[in-house]
Amino acid sequence: MSDDLLRLEGLKVQFPIRGSLVDALRRRPRGVIRAVDGIDLTLRKGEVLGLVGESGSGKTTTGRVIVKLTRQTGGRVIFEGRDVSDVWGTRALRPYRRRVQMIFQDPYETINPKQTINDFVMEPLIVNDLGSDRGDRQRRVFGALEAAGLRPAADFAFRYPHELSGGQRQRVVIAGALVMGPELIVADEPVSMLDVSIRTELLRLMLDLRAERGLTYLFITHDLSLAWVIADRIAVMYLGKIMEIGPAEQVIRSPHNPYTQALVSVSPSPDPPTAGIRAKRTILVGETPDAAHVPNGCRFHPRCPYAFDRCRVEEPPLFDVGAGQQAACWLAEGGRALPVLPGHEPGAVVQPGSAAPRSALAPAPGT
């Protein structure tokens, strides 16, 4: 029996760009924003998969497709071997939503300020007709609140959101997901708005809940070092595509995509620095291109210090580089490691196109 809980196959999400009246009169074709541009992704039962990338990379849209809040334009969503791509509508989605829940980034926008905490956590039970009676639902609500670290539950259940701290509100949101008894939780930047000390508590809570309840997490974050702490595997997204994926330790210690390498170079490291030596940083120049105008070839090539001719005309697939790791880079073809940039001094700003000449970077003949 497969250990895969959920699979995305060729997932695409495009949003049409609203044109002007002049565009309509002249019948100009409408452009589209390619938020997610054909990705394959697998979540295994009981794992934490970290989905990492800059703002606009498509990671939140991917999460929203999984919880059926956004319709995919193309591709399939497979949950426990069943194609749920076309499952829509309140009644049809109820069984799925009981098993797949989402934790949003901003708890204060998630919770209705006019509801008590008790009413907020109980509402999913009422909407999905779960619980034999009011007493059973109340027991479930108290159990979810205590599982989320709000103990005793009776001290918090009848408060309003403004009476709680930011960390407590995020625990309420976690309780709102737990009360449904889900198997998969999509956590979208769940600790980014909290103090560092509170982040640690909530991350430990999420890992404890995984062990106790057998949960699977898709942990969405822009912070690679945070994903390293909590995730079993890391997938790095850029402009709607997965650029690298593999075991967390392997991706961090040995990145095979230049984008991942740049993210790792500016992330905090748990290793003590060597006396008198500054850590090397790859500071990328330029902004992420517009998702409505994705560059030809490798979409990272306008900012890539290693780019050569082939990168500008042909998009690389994900190459297997060993140890369960894959990277979308022509330089990773055949499992090769990235070359060392000539003159790449510690702390240097790397300009696009400042790499070695093409002859030094291009794959060797016959490879």
Steps between C-alpha positions, in 0.01 A plus 500: 500500500631845406611742772394796287219702657469768231646551152496800271549408136578775249319757715435835333321808629454800274317823576372711207611861483212741470538704182389856429204607287741579216641145521147361476408719202818404318455136601844472645566164666484508877818418686523258791700483821668159522488465878572126497648376176488122484640341816513142625507458877442210740418511871569178687299395802636638825767728347557873515570642154635855503398707198742793479525802272484875463173692500327437169658159446162321504535313827183639664299441183619139505378466858162654416452253214568211738230615746263574210483875547638570151419313180789363301521590131665173408644186652362266765471480879513140624407431864563144624482370144176681416485783247335794680583761236135549403349465846324831565186617676419516870359149540757329280788668683388417856672159523819645349503808723472281808832345406685801359521828692697825474669731750525854368773756558305771682291360787319827566364505144405133524291531816171690499548776762130481589517130586625349821786251468254223585265596215789531253638153572151343513381649170673241275331222698159657447559573130621144434238341727756336726427400860195321635370794704601834652675329791710283267598804294595689814726216609667501158554878517657481845717208388624693196578811706698301753683310225600838358646602836215715637460342843264486676270541201221651709720802577532585131187367330269790580742784436505713186800521265607846619540359850776262389864550403624434146641161599175401670298602194719283280439209739126563458541472121690174548217375726248593228685269262553220755133482602419343162744214559694558174777289351665776296557860612620772264676755723552828313770705677345402838767664718629787286309766699613381844796569725792258475434342841132440413600357161706234673209398723258471208745306284555255785121476542452419131764227512347354817158493334649321201634228730180472703247515216697379199459831319656592168603863443564714197696777672509813282767756585737754347758417770730220390659468845155449655421227249832335586394482866156346450492324162595149395522610137528842339362614164627835371266695269581788269253673269250213500751216461678264738870564462629243749355235729649242733576409862533817706856437614612409149343809339659731758844338509532434129273722285513423129294793373650853500180645647509257792871569539432874529224445758725273707789748488297776669322276753616476863722198561517294821869433435740730686694737272871452441704769674611774261302367201176656381232273364451512124177667392337489160294819482272479198445817300162592354139418576308183427357533146128560452302174497309638203826520302703195595844504333579246230724209590585463866283754680780576745762583236458885513623492863726195483879550533563172314271557198632405155346483153291187544336643815350785298321281245419165664333435834667224704299213651561368850816287483567225752820591686498208745384431856138577409588854389400666171600836353382694194827631361696410188816497709348228721443266205667171574518578872782754469561755775488872430836652395683759709469852364837657409568799720209420728636659815327474838229763530509583129193614311450266207377669185296302246722387217821544702578130492782326322491487121264254337778250434561471873134452590349306212466123534794307369456337158319170516341562842 
